[in-house]
Amino acid sequence: MKLDWRREWPQWVLIAGMFALAAIMWNRTPDTVPIHWDAAGNVNGYGGRFESLLLDPIISVGVYLLMIALPWIDPGRANYANFSTAYDTIRVSVIALQAAVYFLILLAIHGASVNLGVIVPMSAGVVMIAIGNVMPKLRPNWFVGIKTPWTLSSKTAWDRTHRFGGRLFVAMGLVFMLGVLLPPELRVAVWLPTIFIPILGLYVFSYVVWRSATDKVPPAGTTAA
């Protein structure tokens, strides 16, 4: 999978914008500021300028470089060309979410009225829906998608699991977005099962599909020597 600046520039702009904001706000930011909020939007953690201004941009660079590196180190790297648009959508969505949260945090620590307990889950829900919409387009690889022993041993299991997983991710995104309408004390109780139950369900689903698949192959190195 070759890098193309026409696909990369949105992420470059988002990351550069984060560092530019950090430079602009450095001398305007107190030594100790809020850096973490609970589900209700109440501050429950504090930090210094590094944590509030530079940590998120640095993490975004790390995430960007990691996602660039995955196709190069994946034994199935030749297949990335078959889902490059879907992979680009996932990469841009992840970086955009990090940039959006970073911008919201900057607004909050400088006194703007920002309800992070509502806006952040809404943003996460949008990203889940975006990923869910491209998930059926992912093709077998070792790093991106729903990787279980059975999806990696059968293309039928991979394709059916990712079609089902795409619908589940869209549903998860909608639950996250609608969850902000609940009282703050109930949100986490709804959001946590929304993440873990579908993941467990997809694991089981991939096994059930694999059991009846006719294209099962053992992963490399798993046959008897």
N, C-alpha and C positions, 0 to 999 in steps of 0.2 A: 504494500500500500504506500504510494508516493504522497509526499506532502505537497499541497498546492496552496499558495498564499491566498487564493480566492476563497478557499474553505477555512483557512486559519485566521484571517484577519478579524472576524468578529470576536474571537477569544483573545487575540492580542489587544484589541481595543478595550475590552472589559478589564483585563488584567492591568494594562497600562493605566487605565482610568482609576483603578483602586490605588495604585502606587502614587498617582498624581494627587488624589484626594488626601492620602497619608501625608505627603509633603506639604500640601496647603494647610492642613489642619494641625500639623505637629505643634507649632508654637501657640496655637489657640486651644489646645487640649490640656486640661489639668493633669497633674501627676497621677491622680487616682480617679478612675471613672468606672461606671457600671459596664460590665462586659457579658453578663449572663442574666437571662430572665426566665421565670417559670412559665407554665402554660397559661397563667392568668395575666402575664405581662408584668409581673412584679420582679424587681431586681433581686437576685439572690447570689450575685457574685461580682467582685470588683477586681480591677487590675490596673496596670500602668499604661503608659503610652505604647510600649511595644505590643502588649497584648491587644490593645484596642485599635491600633492603627496599622501595625505591620504584620501581625500574625496571620490574619486572614488572607492578605495578598500573597504572603509567602506560601501558605498552604495551597492557594489557587495555582501558583506556579508549579508546585510539586505535583498536584493532581493533573495539571495540563501535560507536564512532561511524562508522567506515568502513562496517561492514556495515549500519548504519542508513541511511547516505547512498546506498549503491549503487542501491537501487530508485528514488531520486529523480533520479539523474543518468543512469540507463540509458534509452536510446532505446526499449527494449522494456519500460518500467516497468509498463505496463498488464497484462502477463502475470504479474507477481509475485503477484497475487491468486489465480492458479490453482495456485500451489505455496507458499502462505504457510506452511502447517504444516511442509512439508519444509525451507523456508528457516529457520524458527524453530528446528527441530531442529539444523540445522547451526550456527546462531549460538550456541545454548546449549551445544552440545557443545564448540565451540572455546573459549568463555570458561570452561567447567567444567574443561577440560584445563589451561588456563593457571592457574586457581585451585588445582587439585590439585597441579600441579608446584610452584607457589609455596609452598604449605603444606608439602610434602615438603622443599623446600630449607630452609625455616625450621627444621624439625625437625633436619635434618642439620647446619646450621651451629651449632645449640645443643646438639650432642652426642648427639642421639638416634641409635639404631642403625637407619638407614634405607638400604636398598640401592637407590639411585637407578638403578643400572644395570639393575635388574630392574623396579622399580615404574613408572618413567617409560615404558619401551617397552610395558609391559602396558597402561598408561593410554592411550597413543597407539593401541594396537591396538583398544581398546574404542571410541575415537572413530572410527577408520576403519570399524569394523563398523556403527556408528550412521549414519555418512554413507552408507555403501554401501546400507543398507536404505532410505534415503529418496531416493537418487539417481535411481531410475527415475521418481519423481514430479516431478522438475524439468522445467520447461517452457522453451522457447527464450527466451534473454535474452543480454545481452552480457557479464555478469560472473560468474554463478554456474553451475558445472557444467563439462562437458568442451567447451571452446570451440575448435573447429578451423574452418578455412575451410569444411569440408563439413558439420559439424553446424549451422553458422550459415546454410547455403544450402539445407537440406532438413530438413523436420520428420521425415521418415522416418529420415534419418541421425541426427538428434538423439535420437529416441526409442530406436532400436535400440542406439546407442552408449551411452546412459545405462543401459539395461537390462543390457547386457554390463558396463559400468563398475561398476554396483552390485555385481554378483557378484565382480568383480575386487577391489573395495575390501574386501569382506568377507573374501576370501581373503588379501589383504594384511594385514588386521588380525589374522587368525589366525596368519599367519607371524610377525608381530611379537611376538605373545604367546608363541608356542611357541619363538621364537628365544632367549628368555631361558634356555632349558634347555641351550643350546650353551655351550661354553667361551667366555669373554669375547673371546678373540682372533679367534673366528670370527663373532661376532655381526654386526659391521659388514659383513663380507664377504657375509653373507646378506641383511641389511636393505637395503643400497644397491641391489642388483639387484631386490629386491622392490618398490622404488619406481620405478626408472627403466624397467625392462622393461615393466611394465603400461602406463605412460604412453606409451611408444613404440608398444606394441601397440594402444592405443586410438586413437592418431593414425592408424595404418595402417588399423585396422578402420573408422573413420569414413569414410575415403576409399573403401574397397571398397564399403561400403553405399551411399555417395553415387553411385558409378558406375552402379548399377542402379536408383536411385531415380527415380520418375516425377514428383516434385514439386520438382525442382531450380529454384531461383531465384537469380539473381546478387545478391550483396550490394550495398547501395546504393553508388553511385559507381564500380562496377567495370565497367560497360558502356562500350563505345566512345562517345566524345563525338561 
